[in-house]
């Protein structure tokens, strides 16, 4: 399954790694999230230039015993949820760095 979904971290968030998890805070509304180990790996790969399917295949499926199709569906759901809350920016094409400021 191929996904043409690109994503990048919002400029209005701060994040800090705590072990295998990442704590993310929004400057917009001070909401706080804790990302589990897998979500943290996806978060760290959010460069706006690498499509989600490639990140899942190279980062998640190589480290965890998970079926690629299921991993991609779960990852898509996660990034869409984070985007709906303003933590990520989504696009169907690469997101240039100048658009992230």
N, C-alpha and C positions, 0 to 999 in steps of 0.2 A: 504494500500500500504506500503510495507516494502522497506527500503533503506539501503544498506550495505555501506553507504558512511560515512567515518570518516574524521574529519578535525581538524586542529590545527592552531593557529596563527603562522605566520612566525616570526622567531627570528629577522628579519630585519625591524620590524614595532614597532611603539610606538602608544599607544592609551590613550585617556583621556575621561572620562564621563563628559558631559555637560548637566545636566538635564536628560532627557530621551534619549538623543542622545549620540553617541560616535564619537569622531573625531579620525581618524586613519591616520598616516603618515608613508610613506615608506622611510627608510633610503637609499634605493637603488637609487631612482630617485626624492625624495622629494615630491612625489605626495601626495595629501591630499584628504581624503574622509570623508563625514559626513554620519553616519549610522542612519537611523530612529529608532524609539523605538523597533520595532520588529527585525530589523536587529541587533540592539545593544544587544538584549537578546540572539540571536543566537551567536553573536560574543563572548559574555561573557561565553557561554557554550562550546566554542571550546577547548576541553581538549585533543583531539586526541584519547580518549578512549570510548566516548559515541557516538553511531551512530546518524546521523542526524534525522532519523525517531523518535527515542526516545526523542531527544531534542524537536522536533516539538510537539510531543504528550504531553510531560510533561510541557513544558514551554509556547508554543504559543497557542495551542488549549485549554488549561485550563484558559487562561487569555483573549482570544479574541474570538469573535463569528465568527469562520471561519471553513469551511468544511475541515477535516483533509487531504484529498487527495489534495485539492487546496493549502493548507498551505505547504505541503511537496513539491509539484512541484515548488512553488515560492521559498522556502528555498533552494532547490537544484540549481535552476537557480542563486540565489544570491551567494551561496558559490562557485559555479563554476566560476562565474564572478570574485569574489575576488581572487580566486586561479590563474586565468589567468593573473591577474595583480600583482601577487606575494605577496598578503596580507595573504593568507592562503595556507596551505599544505593539499592536499587531498590524500586519500587512500581508498582502498576497504577492509582494515583491520585496526585494532587499530594501532595507531602511538605511539610507546614508547617515553617517554620524552627525552631519550638520542639522538633521531633522530631529535629533534627540535632545537638543539643548532647550 
